[in-house]
């Protein structure tokens, strides 16, 4: 009985998140303050609950969040990048593969190019880039080459 309750609550939460993201993606220039507050609430939940991030991925995930970078508000773009970073941190290797598959980093650059870069936006982008560099060096610290039946470790 408890399991059925949890699955019902999860389906209901996914439906509500879908409605919120439909509202955020519609009419890009209207209700920016409300959309920003909704993204703040989503980000607060995403920081605490990993199942919430999985629900975000089932709704649309990375492509949906990247499409929000086209909003005219600098605050909204900033919080979208932060939420994107939180989603990417859940499963770093899979996130890196999916970002490469959808050309996510190129899309981020494409969406952010028309707008001016503020210091906060640059800090967030650099933090996102440093995170991926850190992931690469954490998961692949050594490349082992076999030469004359001896292992040599080369740092990347």
NORGI-V471047 format. One record per residue. N is the residue number from 1. RES is the residue in one small letter. PHI is phi in degrees with one decimal (* if undefined). NEAR is the number of other ideal C-beta (glycine too) atoms within 10 Angstrom. Layout:
BEGIN
((N/RES/PHI/NEAR) (N/RES/PHI/NEAR))
END
This chain:
BEGIN
((1/x/*/5) (2/x/-65.1/6) (3/x/-64.6/7) (4/x/-63.9/8) (5/x/-63.2/9) (6/x/-65.5/11) (7/x/-66.4/10) (8/x/-65.1/10) (9/x/-64.7/10) (10/x/-66.3/14) (11/x/-63.0/11) (12/x/-65.9/10) (13/x/-65.9/14) (14/x/-64.9/15) (15/x/-63.9/11) (16/x/-66.6/11) (17/x/-63.5/18) (18/x/-61.8/15) (19/x/-65.2/11) (20/x/-63.5/16) (21/x/-70.2/20) (22/x/-65.4/11) (23/x/-65.2/13) (24/x/-66.9/23) (25/x/-80.0/15) (26/x/-87.6/10) (27/x/46.5/10) (28/x/-55.7/16) (29/x/-98.6/8) (30/x/-106.8/8) (31/x/56.1/14) (32/x/-64.3/16) (33/x/-66.3/10) (34/x/-66.7/11) (35/x/-64.6/23) (36/x/-63.8/18) (37/x/-64.0/12) (38/x/-63.7/16) (39/x/-66.3/23) (40/x/-62.9/14) (41/x/-64.0/11) (42/x/-62.0/20) (43/x/-66.8/16) (44/x/-62.1/11) (45/x/-69.5/16) (46/x/-68.8/19) (47/x/-67.8/13) (48/x/-97.1/8) (49/x/-115.6/11) (50/x/-73.2/13) (51/x/-67.3/11) (52/x/-64.7/18) (53/x/-66.4/20) (54/x/-63.2/15) (55/x/-64.7/20) (56/x/-61.5/23) (57/x/-67.8/17) (58/x/-72.0/11) (59/x/-71.1/16) (60/x/-172.1/16) (61/x/64.7/18) (62/x/-63.4/19) (63/x/-61.6/12) (64/x/-67.0/15) (65/x/-66.4/25) (66/x/-64.9/23) (67/x/-67.7/17) (68/x/-74.0/21) (69/x/-71.7/19) (70/x/-85.6/17) (71/x/-68.2/22) (72/x/-75.7/11) (73/x/-89.4/16) (74/x/-68.1/14) (75/x/-60.8/16) (76/x/-68.0/20) (77/x/-63.2/22) (78/x/-64.6/19) (79/x/-70.6/22) (80/x/-66.5/26) (81/x/-64.3/23) (82/x/-65.1/18) (83/x/-65.1/20) (84/x/-61.4/22) (85/x/-63.8/18) (86/x/-65.8/18) (87/x/-65.0/20) (88/x/-69.8/22) (89/x/-76.1/15) (90/x/-63.1/15) (91/x/-135.2/15) (92/x/-59.9/16) (93/x/-69.0/11) (94/x/-66.8/11) (95/x/-65.5/22) (96/x/-64.3/17) (97/x/-64.3/11) (98/x/-70.3/16) (99/x/-66.4/20) (100/x/-69.2/11) (101/x/-65.9/9) (102/x/-94.5/14) (103/x/54.9/12) (104/x/-63.6/19) (105/x/-67.9/15) (106/x/-67.6/12) (107/x/-66.2/17) (108/x/-60.2/20) (109/x/-62.5/12) (110/x/-63.3/13) (111/x/-72.6/17) (112/x/-88.8/16) (113/x/-60.8/8) (114/x/-67.1/8) (115/x/-102.3/15) (116/x/-75.8/7) (117/x/-95.6/11) (118/x/-91.5/13) (119/x/-64.0/7) (120/x/-63.3/13) (121/x/-65.7/17) (122/x/-64.5/10) (123/x/-61.9/12) (124/x/-67.3/19) (125/x/-64.8/17) (126/x/-65.2/10) (127/x/-63.6/12) (128/x/-65.4/17) (129/x/-67.0/11) (130/x/-63.8/10) (131/x/-61.8/15) (132/x/-71.1/16) (133/x/-65.6/9) (134/x/-63.0/11) (135/x/-61.8/16) (136/x/-61.4/14) (137/x/-75.9/11) (138/x/-76.8/9) (139/x/-85.2/10) (140/x/-125.9/11) (141/x/-74.0/10) (142/x/-135.1/11) (143/x/-112.3/10) (144/x/-92.7/9) (145/x/-110.7/10) (146/x/-95.3/8) (147/x/-138.6/8) (148/x/55.8/5) (149/x/58.9/5) (150/x/-122.4/7) (151/x/-92.0/9) (152/x/-119.4/11) (153/x/-100.3/9) (154/x/-114.8/8) (155/x/-80.1/8) (156/x/-83.2/8))
END
